[in-house]
Amino acid sequence: MKDLDSRNYDIRDIEIDPRFKIAYKEMLLTFGVWFLFTVASLVVERTSKTSCATRR
């Protein structure tokens, strides 16, 4: 049995938990939705005929 407190190991020997893959995909989805919301908000703000810049 190996010493469990040992720091002498190869990082490639660590198995990737499938939950991290799912969380990573969820994070990318969240960033994608946030980005699309930001773009849509900017488009609406820029194309709005009643924006603050055109009210003068």
N, CA, C and O atoms as CSV, one atom per row, in Angstrom:
chain,resi,resn,atom,element,x,y,z
A,1,MET,N,N,0.839,-1.189,0.000
A,1,MET,CA,C,0.000,0.000,0.000
A,1,MET,C,C,0.877,1.243,0.000
A,1,MET,O,O,1.856,1.331,0.741
A,2,LYS,N,N,0.506,2.204,-0.848
A,2,LYS,CA,C,1.266,3.445,-0.926
A,2,LYS,C,C,0.929,4.347,0.254
A,2,LYS,O,O,-0.128,4.239,0.875
A,3,ASP,N,N,1.847,5.218,0.530
A,3,ASP,CA,C,1.613,6.219,1.565
A,3,ASP,C,C,0.628,7.257,1.011
A,3,ASP,O,O,0.950,7.959,0.052
A,4,LEU,N,N,-0.544,7.359,1.594
A,4,LEU,CA,C,-1.585,8.239,1.070
A,4,LEU,C,C,-1.260,9.721,1.228
A,4,LEU,O,O,-1.825,10.552,0.516
A,5,ASP,N,N,-0.369,10.062,2.140
A,5,ASP,CA,C,0.005,11.455,2.346
A,5,ASP,C,C,1.183,11.880,1.478
A,5,ASP,O,O,1.616,13.031,1.543
A,6,SER,N,N,1.703,10.967,0.670
A,6,SER,CA,C,2.867,11.265,-0.156
A,6,SER,C,C,2.494,12.246,-1.262
A,6,SER,O,O,1.418,12.147,-1.853
A,7,ARG,N,N,3.380,13.183,-1.535
A,7,ARG,CA,C,3.180,14.152,-2.619
A,7,ARG,C,C,3.931,13.715,-3.877
A,7,ARG,O,O,3.964,14.444,-4.868
A,8,ASN,N,N,4.525,12.543,-3.834
A,8,ASN,CA,C,5.311,12.046,-4.948
A,8,ASN,C,C,4.420,11.176,-5.833
A,8,ASN,O,O,4.366,9.960,-5.653
A,9,TYR,N,N,3.725,11.790,-6.785
A,9,TYR,CA,C,2.848,11.043,-7.672
A,9,TYR,C,C,2.825,11.732,-9.034
A,9,TYR,O,O,3.240,12.883,-9.174
A,10,ASP,N,N,2.338,11.013,-10.016
A,10,ASP,CA,C,2.218,11.560,-11.366
A,10,ASP,C,C,0.800,12.090,-11.536
A,10,ASP,O,O,-0.170,11.392,-11.238
A,11,ILE,N,N,0.684,13.306,-12.009
A,11,ILE,CA,C,-0.628,13.940,-12.146
A,11,ILE,C,C,-1.506,13.182,-13.133
A,11,ILE,O,O,-2.731,13.223,-13.018
A,12,ARG,N,N,-0.908,12.492,-14.096
A,12,ARG,CA,C,-1.684,11.730,-15.081
A,12,ARG,C,C,-2.324,10.488,-14.478
A,12,ARG,O,O,-3.206,9.891,-15.095
A,13,ASP,N,N,-1.896,10.089,-13.280
A,13,ASP,CA,C,-2.481,8.919,-12.626
A,13,ASP,C,C,-3.826,9.224,-11.965
A,13,ASP,O,O,-4.535,8.306,-11.554
A,14,ILE,N,N,-4.176,10.496,-11.862
A,14,ILE,CA,C,-5.422,10.881,-11.210
A,14,ILE,C,C,-6.564,10.714,-12.203
A,14,ILE,O,O,-6.506,11.241,-13.313
A,15,GLU,N,N,-7.587,9.990,-11.810
A,15,GLU,CA,C,-8.750,9.794,-12.668
A,15,GLU,C,C,-9.653,11.026,-12.593
A,15,GLU,O,O,-9.840,11.615,-11.528
A,16,ILE,N,N,-10.201,11.395,-13.737
A,16,ILE,CA,C,-11.089,12.558,-13.795
A,16,ILE,C,C,-12.493,12.119,-13.403
A,16,ILE,O,O,-13.046,11.176,-13.968
A,17,ASP,N,N,-13.046,12.807,-12.444
A,17,ASP,CA,C,-14.399,12.511,-11.978
A,17,ASP,C,C,-15.402,12.958,-13.045
A,17,ASP,O,O,-15.337,14.103,-13.493
A,18,PRO,N,N,-16.312,12.101,-13.457
A,18,PRO,CA,C,-17.289,12.490,-14.486
A,18,PRO,C,C,-18.137,13.698,-14.097
A,18,PRO,O,O,-18.631,14.412,-14.970
A,19,ARG,N,N,-18.309,13.931,-12.811
A,19,ARG,CA,C,-19.089,15.096,-12.377
A,19,ARG,C,C,-18.407,16.398,-12.767
A,19,ARG,O,O,-19.076,17.402,-13.013
A,20,PHE,N,N,-17.067,16.387,-12.825
A,20,PHE,CA,C,-16.354,17.592,-13.244
A,20,PHE,C,C,-16.582,17.871,-14.723
A,20,PHE,O,O,-16.666,19.032,-15.125
A,21,LYS,N,N,-16.684,16.830,-15.533
A,21,LYS,CA,C,-16.965,17.015,-16.958
A,21,LYS,C,C,-18.355,17.619,-17.145
A,21,LYS,O,O,-18.544,18.509,-17.974
A,22,ILE,N,N,-19.316,17.139,-16.379
A,22,ILE,CA,C,-20.679,17.675,-16.457
A,22,ILE,C,C,-20.698,19.131,-15.999
A,22,ILE,O,O,-21.330,19.977,-16.632
A,23,ALA,N,N,-20.012,19.418,-14.906
A,23,ALA,CA,C,-19.966,20.787,-14.389
A,23,ALA,C,C,-19.279,21.721,-15.384
A,23,ALA,O,O,-19.681,22.875,-15.529
A,24,TYR,N,N,-18.248,21.230,-16.069
A,24,TYR,CA,C,-17.546,22.032,-17.070
A,24,TYR,C,C,-18.483,22.375,-18.228
A,24,TYR,O,O,-18.504,23.513,-18.698
A,25,LYS,N,N,-19.255,21.393,-18.686
A,25,LYS,CA,C,-20.210,21.634,-19.771
A,25,LYS,C,C,-21.291,22.618,-19.332
A,25,LYS,O,O,-21.703,23.477,-20.112
A,26,GLU,N,N,-21.748,22.497,-18.094
A,26,GLU,CA,C,-22.747,23.432,-17.576
A,26,GLU,C,C,-22.179,24.844,-17.489
A,26,GLU,O,O,-22.883,25.816,-17.760
A,27,MET,N,N,-20.910,24.958,-17.111
A,27,MET,CA,C,-20.263,26.259,-17.032
A,27,MET,C,C,-20.184,26.893,-18.416
A,27,MET,O,O,-20.471,28.080,-18.573
A,28,LEU,N,N,-19.793,26.103,-19.426
A,28,LEU,CA,C,-19.719,26.632,-20.787
A,28,LEU,C,C,-21.095,27.062,-21.287
A,28,LEU,O,O,-21.220,28.089,-21.953
A,29,LEU,N,N,-22.116,26.289,-20.972
A,29,LEU,CA,C,-23.481,26.644,-21.357
A,29,LEU,C,C,-23.904,27.957,-20.697
A,29,LEU,O,O,-24.513,28.814,-21.337
A,30,THR,N,N,-23.580,28.104,-19.423
A,30,THR,CA,C,-23.920,29.329,-18.696
A,30,THR,C,C,-23.211,30.533,-19.297
A,30,THR,O,O,-23.826,31.583,-19.484
A,31,PHE,N,N,-21.918,30.394,-19.602
A,31,PHE,CA,C,-21.184,31.491,-20.235
A,31,PHE,C,C,-21.764,31.824,-21.605
A,31,PHE,O,O,-21.852,32.996,-21.973
A,32,GLY,N,N,-22.159,30.807,-22.357
A,32,GLY,CA,C,-22.751,31.029,-23.672
A,32,GLY,C,C,-24.055,31.795,-23.587
A,32,GLY,O,O,-24.279,32.732,-24.354
A,33,VAL,N,N,-24.914,31.404,-22.662
A,33,VAL,CA,C,-26.195,32.101,-22.481
A,33,VAL,C,C,-25.956,33.529,-22.019
A,33,VAL,O,O,-26.621,34.452,-22.489
A,34,TRP,N,N,-25.016,33.718,-21.109
A,34,TRP,CA,C,-24.692,35.066,-20.627
A,34,TRP,C,C,-24.186,35.934,-21.773
A,34,TRP,O,O,-24.577,37.095,-21.896
A,35,PHE,N,N,-23.315,35.370,-22.615
A,35,PHE,CA,C,-22.767,36.118,-23.746
A,35,PHE,C,C,-23.877,36.509,-24.721
A,35,PHE,O,O,-23.926,37.650,-25.179
A,36,LEU,N,N,-24.765,35.571,-25.038
A,36,LEU,CA,C,-25.870,35.874,-25.948
A,36,LEU,C,C,-26.800,36.935,-25.361
A,36,LEU,O,O,-27.274,37.813,-26.081
A,37,PHE,N,N,-27.058,36.855,-24.060
A,37,PHE,CA,C,-27.883,37.869,-23.403
A,37,PHE,C,C,-27.216,39.243,-23.487
A,37,PHE,O,O,-27.886,40.247,-23.730
A,38,THR,N,N,-25.910,39.286,-23.287
A,38,THR,CA,C,-25.175,40.545,-23.366
A,38,THR,C,C,-25.249,41.127,-24.770
A,38,THR,O,O,-25.509,42.318,-24.943
A,39,VAL,N,N,-25.020,40.281,-25.772
A,39,VAL,CA,C,-25.082,40.745,-27.161
A,39,VAL,C,C,-26.491,41.234,-27.491
A,39,VAL,O,O,-26.653,42.295,-28.093
A,40,ALA,N,N,-27.501,40.475,-27.104
A,40,ALA,CA,C,-28.881,40.879,-27.380
A,40,ALA,C,C,-29.206,42.198,-26.687
A,40,ALA,O,O,-29.870,43.054,-27.273
A,41,SER,N,N,-28.755,42.373,-25.463
A,41,SER,CA,C,-29.012,43.620,-24.737
A,41,SER,C,C,-28.347,44.805,-25.429
A,41,SER,O,O,-28.939,45.879,-25.538
A,42,LEU,N,N,-27.120,44.609,-25.893
A,42,LEU,CA,C,-26.424,45.693,-26.583
A,42,LEU,C,C,-27.082,46.020,-27.920
A,42,LEU,O,O,-27.182,47.191,-28.287
A,43,VAL,N,N,-27.524,45.018,-28.639
A,43,VAL,CA,C,-28.201,45.251,-29.919
A,43,VAL,C,C,-29.492,46.022,-29.691
A,43,VAL,O,O,-29.784,46.973,-30.417
A,44,VAL,N,N,-30.255,45.627,-28.705
A,44,VAL,CA,C,-31.509,46.326,-28.412
A,44,VAL,C,C,-31.229,47.756,-27.991
A,44,VAL,O,O,-31.940,48.673,-28.402
A,45,GLU,N,N,-30.214,47.957,-27.186
A,45,GLU,CA,C,-29.885,49.299,-26.713
A,45,GLU,C,C,-29.417,50.178,-27.864
A,45,GLU,O,O,-29.774,51.355,-27.928
A,46,ARG,N,N,-28.627,49.627,-28.766
A,46,ARG,CA,C,-28.074,50.406,-29.878
A,46,ARG,C,C,-29.111,50.699,-30.956
A,46,ARG,O,O,-29.032,51.729,-31.625
A,47,THR,N,N,-30.075,49.813,-31.129
A,47,THR,CA,C,-31.054,49.995,-32.199
A,47,THR,C,C,-32.346,50.630,-31.712
A,47,THR,O,O,-33.252,50.883,-32.506
A,48,SER,N,N,-32.436,50.884,-30.438
A,48,SER,CA,C,-33.649,51.480,-29.888
A,48,SER,C,C,-33.776,52.925,-30.361
A,48,SER,O,O,-32.822,53.699,-30.273
A,49,LYS,N,N,-34.951,53.283,-30.862
A,49,LYS,CA,C,-35.169,54.640,-31.355
A,49,LYS,C,C,-35.378,55.627,-30.220
A,49,LYS,O,O,-35.311,56.838,-30.432
A,50,THR,N,N,-35.625,55.132,-29.038
A,50,THR,CA,C,-35.865,56.023,-27.901
A,50,THR,C,C,-34.702,55.973,-26.922
A,50,THR,O,O,-34.895,56.139,-25.717
A,51,SER,N,N,-33.507,55.746,-27.429
A,51,SER,CA,C,-32.362,55.703,-26.530
A,51,SER,C,C,-32.051,57.110,-26.025
A,51,SER,O,O,-32.539,58.092,-26.586
A,52,CYS,N,N,-31.270,57.210,-25.006
A,52,CYS,CA,C,-30.959,58.493,-24.380
A,52,CYS,C,C,-30.256,59.439,-25.345
A,52,CYS,O,O,-30.451,60.652,-25.265
A,53,ALA,N,N,-29.453,58.915,-26.244
A,53,ALA,CA,C,-28.690,59.769,-27.153
A,53,ALA,C,C,-29.581,60.441,-28.188
A,53,ALA,O,O,-29.257,61.534,-28.651
A,54,THR,N,N,-30.690,59.821,-28.560
A,54,THR,CA,C,-31.543,60.398,-29.609
A,54,THR,C,C,-32.702,61.213,-29.047
A,54,THR,O,O,-33.489,61.754,-29.823
A,55,ARG,N,N,-32.830,61.316,-27.765
A,55,ARG,CA,C,-33.941,62.067,-27.158
A,55,ARG,C,C,-33.696,63.568,-27.150
A,55,ARG,O,O,-34.620,64.328,-26.863
A,56,ARG,N,N,-32.519,64.008,-27.445
A,56,ARG,CA,C,-32.173,65.431,-27.343
A,56,ARG,C,C,-32.888,66.264,-28.342
A,56,ARG,O,O,-32.701,67.480,-28.380
